[in-house]
């Protein structure tokens, strides 16, 4: 029984090591240079609102 458990433990360890070496890397989400950076979100939304208001003001202005 001890040999069986030891065999399963070694096989599991070997399988885990092989998976870590040859498997695709796990994705690591990064907020760098994305539109949804939590730190810049409030500034970004404010800037978008100002741009939208400016575009609306240009559309509403009568053409001369």
N, C-alpha and C positions, 0 to 999 in steps of 0.2 A: 504494500500500500504506500509506503514511503517513497519507493521508486516511482510509482505511478504519479503521485503528487509532485515529486521533484521533476519528473519528465514534463508534466503539464506546465509547471512553472517556468522551466527553461524554454519550452516551445513558445509560451506566451511572451516571454522576454525577447526571444529571438524575433518573433513576428513583429513585436512592437518596434524593435530596433530597425528591422528592414523597412517597415512602413515609414518610420521617421527619416531614414536615409533616402529612400527612393520615391516617396510620396510627393505629391504636389504641396507646396507650402500653403499653410492656412492663410486666408486673407486677413490682413490687419487693417481695419478701417482707419483712415486718416482724414482729419479735418483740414489738412493743409491744402490751400488753394482750391477750395470748393465753395459753391454758392451757399452752402448750409452750415458754415462755420458758426457755432453757437456764440463765440465771442464777437463776431462781426455782424451777427444777424440784425441787431437793432440798428446799427449804422447803415447797413445795406438796405433795410426796409425804409428807413427815413430818406435815404438817397433816392430810392425808386419812387417814393411818394412825391418828392420834389420834382423829379424828372417828369412824372406823369402829370403833375399840376402845370408844369411849364409847357408840356405838349398840349394840354387842354387849353391853356391860355392863348397859345398861338393859333389854335383852331378857331377859338371864339372871337379873336380879334378881326375886325372888318378889314377886308382887303382894300387898299387905296388905289 
